[in-house]
Amino acid sequence: MSELLRLEKITKSFPSPSGGRIDVLRGICLSLEEGEIVSITGRSGSGKSTLLSIAALLSSPDSGRIIYGGTDVSSLDERGITALRAEKTGIVFQSSLLLADFSALENAAMPMMIRGMRRKEAMEKAEKYLAITGLLERKDHRPAELSGGERQRTAIARALSGGASVIFADEPTGSLDERSADVVENLLFEAVRGEGRGMILVTHNTSLAGRADRRLVLSEGVLSDG
Amino acid sequence: MDDASRLYAARKSGQGMTRGYILSSFSPLIILIIVTAALSFALSFIFSMSSEIERMLAVLGSGSVRCSVCAESSLLPDGSEISEVRTGNGLIYAENGECAVAVKGTDSDYFSGMRGDELELTFSNAQSAEGGRAPLPAVLSSSLADELSLETGDRFTLLLWEEELGRARPVLCSVSAIFASVYPQLDSHLLYIPLAELSSASYYEVLLPSGADADAAAETLWRAGIPASSYKDVYSSLYMNVRASISILYPILAAIAVLAAFFSSDAAQIYLSRDREDIKVLMMLGMSRRAVRGIYLRITVMAVAAAAFIGIIIGSALSLLSPLLLEAAARREPEMLSFYVTSFTPVIPLPALLFMAVLLILVSVISVSFSLRRRLRR
């Protein structure tokens, strides 16, 4: 199995209200292999989402290296990082973060179009993933017309359809009822494992975290085996 | 622009959106619509008014071109009318008033062509039943007729000043026709009588078809050895006033462009705030800042262009109603509008309006580009 992502000695701190700085991440090291699912748990405010946002290239660390399939992100300019994010990452948040004025199909096709794929081709591919997530019949509905579970399934279709090698999921089932949560969990795990991708899953939910191949705990800015 | 940007820009510009969304997109640009409408109205009104005043300088003044010798019609544009004219001064004594007038001696067919068509004449049906010398037929404007309480068929005495003889001669006149006063500045003290009644040297008025170039016609006559002046030279101060009104509009256009810059960058900021969450999502999905800037530049400029277009349509539509408003105002306060043509055909100055729209769009492209660059900086 090849390595999809490696984080080396990632640090991040934020200014504290009292004037000093709070070290949220202290030299985090993490690697993710093809087909692997890694879960990260930790108390609220432990820095899980900060770590996920740095790994997903949504924010930058204070120090450390992020390497995607051999490409060191620190060697890239903003445009290169943006392109890498579009190509390698798929993100599913607790709130599905869909574009409110676009249909489920358009939302799912958006990452591919951003990467330069023609609209027609992107729509066809997005339809395939909406079918996998069981939303084909709702493809023309806008997010406001979908239930919470359906919105989350749309977000999963969007994350998968772009061909991302690493999926980042931040409490993907946190806002769903038990039944919808099961559906979304199964979808994510099957899609990631079945297509040889990797996933970093941030969650409070211990049973969800327990389904991962590796379980890590973030505490005091340090990752340890859970 | 990739398909994602195109789709996003089209949707945010209103494609597939509710009417409420589209209207709310225009709300930051309502002032721009109002200002553009006002300016379009002003442009249209001033262009219409000035072109009609220029026409009246020719119709009521001394023709499009005035020359001292009768020109060959082959030297003039097709449809031109040539009339021999003499001028003098006189005093009208009517039953209900008196008034000093400029007197113009003309042939009987003076009002039969274009001039007659443009000056809505009302003729007298009265026949002279008396023996002896019949009164002179006189044509005057409705503003002069109103001032002296004269109607068609009424009689008055004209004390005609004969400059060559150095004396005044009384003449009995009858109002043979009244034309609707359109430009009181020129027609409220003007009386037309038969040419033979005046003994001054005659000159020739050439009335060109509407839209023909008077300067070019005068130039042609000069080249043929006929001294000629266009109405622009004869009425140079009036003509310059008219031109000055138009030239005042250009600094106003520039001011509007600055306003457009303000409102368009303001609109861009409002759209960015409205779509803050969507922009985060697009960037999360890998859209570059540059692409986002491009999208919002396109959305804002399209909205500004649409607002300018709506403003121009509203302003132009209102300008079509301006003759009605002016005629109503002229009926109530005729003296207030003596420097205006009170009956005119509205002209929509398309090149000027297009220039204004292009200027607005160009200025908004520049201002929105700067605004987005500042706002979407990391």
Interface residues (C-beta under 8 A of the other chain):
Chain A: A56 L58 E78 R79 T82 A83 R85 A86 E87 T89 I91 L97 L98 L99 A100 D101 F102 E106 M110 P111 M113 I114 R115 G116 M117 R118 R119 A122 R158 G162
Chain B: D2 D3 A4 R6 L7 Y8 R11 K12 G16 M17 E277 D278 K280 V281 L282 M283 M284 L285 G286 M287 S288 R289 R290 A291 R378
